[in-house]
Amino acid sequence: MRIVWTKKANHTFYNIKNYLEQYWTLLISKKFINDVLHIIVLLEKNPQLGKYNVELSCREIVVSKQVKLYYEIKENNLILIAFSNNRQKPMSFINLQS
């Protein structure tokens, strides 16, 4: 399975990483990165692992207590759509695919 990062996934990933470094600690930021990598490895082996979100028309999986990853499966691609952090302002998913 090929992993595809959308611009929004890349942007939200780095926003959360930078937020954790600035307001928490470097150790927490590194743990977040490791958790994301672990989830991606799990999803490569079992893409159906996350639950389907009917409202957003994609799948979601919990990365940590505060972070979710939204993704979809197309052919042999696992498309990472966006990360959501409930420690920050709520993210608008109206244009999730943008």
Residue pairs with C-beta under 8 A, 6 or more apart in sequence:
1 43
1 44
1 47
1 76
1 77
1 78
2 76
2 77
2 78
3 40
3 44
3 77
3 78
3 80
4 77
4 78
4 79
4 80
5 13
5 80
6 79
6 80
6 81
6 82
6 97
8 81
8 82
8 96
8 97
8 98
9 69
9 80
9 81
9 82
9 83
12 82
12 83
12 84
12 85
12 91
13 36
13 83
15 85
15 88
16 32
16 67
16 83
16 85
16 88
17 29
17 32
17 33
19 85
19 87
19 88
20 28
20 29
20 32
21 29
31 64
32 63
32 64
32 67
35 63
35 64
35 67
36 63
36 69
36 83
39 61
39 63
39 69
40 78
40 80
42 49
43 49
43 50
43 61
43 71
43 78
44 78
47 59
47 73
47 78
48 59
48 73
49 61
50 59
50 60
50 61
50 69
50 71
51 59
51 60
51 61
52 58
52 59
53 59
53 60
53 70
56 70
56 93
56 96
58 70
58 71
58 72
58 81
58 96
59 70
59 71
59 72
59 73
60 68
60 69
60 70
60 71
61 68
61 69
61 71
62 68
63 69
63 83
66 85
66 86
66 87
67 83
67 84
67 85
67 86
68 83
68 84
69 80
69 82
69 83
70 80
70 81
70 82
70 83
70 84
70 93
70 96
71 78
71 79
71 80
71 81
72 79
72 81
73 79
81 96
81 97
82 91
82 93
82 96
84 91
84 93
85 91
